[in-house]
Amino acid sequence: MAVISTIPTKSKNYVSWSESYSMGIKIIDDQHKGLLDFVNDLFNHSTGNELEEQAYFKEVIQQAVQYIKNHFQTEEKLMITTKYPGYAEHKKAHDEFTLTVVKSVKDFESGKRLVLEKFAYFLKDWILTHVAVMDIQYATYFRKIATRKADGRLTIGMADIG
């Protein structure tokens, strides 16, 4: 996720991608990496200067919300297509997270102070826990139903989701 900001950053990685986060599905892994990039960007913009932090948040939050929604739609489409049995629970977790983020945005827009670092920690913790606990469940399911191609790649086709 490329977040463009005019505020200088510290450019430090507070959370780094690890193969242990991999779902084995390129589009999902790429999106998860984008989410972690956004979390790092949030931390890097946590300067302690309230005006700078508020300006940054205002600049990037709608783009971030849309990115998260697109990511959830990608995962959910894969789950529906493959008849993943944990879909309803997973979707509920996505919906609750989205509502929490949207509430934070609305609170900010109504004038409530947003502590950027606190918001960054919330996102980091939720994303890493969600990937480690819930996303790994559908990744395991996908691996069970996938067909191994001659070149060793796993693919999910109509024969797998029959």
HUDAJO-V566090 format. One record per residue. N is the residue number from 0. PHI is phi in radians with two decimals (NA if undefined). Layout:
n-><N N>
phi-><PHI PHI>
This chain:
n-><0 1 2 3 4 5 6 7 8 9 10 11 12 13 14 15 16 17 18 19 20 21 22 23 24 25 26 27 28 29 30 31 32 33 34 35 36 37 38 39 40 41 42 43 44 45 46 47 48 49 50 51 52 53 54 55 56 57 58 59 60 61 62 63 64 65 66 67 68 69 70 71 72 73 74 75 76 77 78 79 80 81 82 83 84 85 86 87 88 89 90 91 92 93 94 95 96 97 98 99 100 101 102 103 104 105 106 107 108 109 110 111 112 113 114 115 116 117 118 119 120 121 122 123 124 125 126 127 128 129 130 131 132 133 134 135 136 137 138 139 140 141 142 143 144 145 146 147 148 149 150 151 152 153 154 155 156 157 158 159 160 161>
phi-><NA -1.62 -1.84 -1.75 -2.51 -1.60 -1.46 -1.10 -2.06 -1.41 0.90 -2.09 -1.59 -1.59 -2.48 -2.03 -1.11 -2.30 -1.05 -1.15 -1.52 -1.20 -1.62 1.41 -2.15 -0.91 -1.08 -1.21 -1.06 -1.10 -1.17 -1.08 -1.07 -1.08 -1.13 -1.17 -1.05 -1.12 -1.04 -1.07 -1.11 -1.03 -1.06 -1.17 -1.68 -1.45 -1.67 1.56 -1.57 -0.98 -1.12 -1.11 -1.11 -1.14 -1.10 -1.09 -1.03 -1.05 -1.21 -1.97 -1.16 -1.13 -1.08 -1.17 -1.07 -1.12 -1.07 -1.10 -1.06 -1.08 -1.08 -1.08 -1.09 -1.09 -1.07 -1.14 -1.10 -1.09 -1.15 -1.14 -1.03 -1.66 1.00 -1.08 -1.18 -1.67 -1.00 -1.04 -1.14 -1.14 -1.07 -1.05 -1.10 -1.07 -1.10 -1.13 -1.10 -1.03 -1.08 -1.12 -1.16 -1.08 -1.09 -1.06 -1.13 -1.11 -1.03 -1.07 -1.14 -1.55 1.82 -1.28 -1.26 -1.94 -1.61 -1.01 -1.11 -1.11 -1.10 -1.09 -1.10 -1.02 -1.07 -1.01 -1.10 -1.15 -1.07 -1.13 -1.17 -1.07 -1.11 -1.22 -1.77 -1.57 -1.14 -1.10 -1.16 -1.27 -1.11 -1.12 -1.06 -1.03 -1.11 -1.20 -1.67 -1.29 -1.78 -1.53 -1.38 -1.03 -1.47 1.68 -1.29 -1.61 -2.36 -1.98 -2.15 -1.01 -1.12 -1.37 -1.82 -0.15>
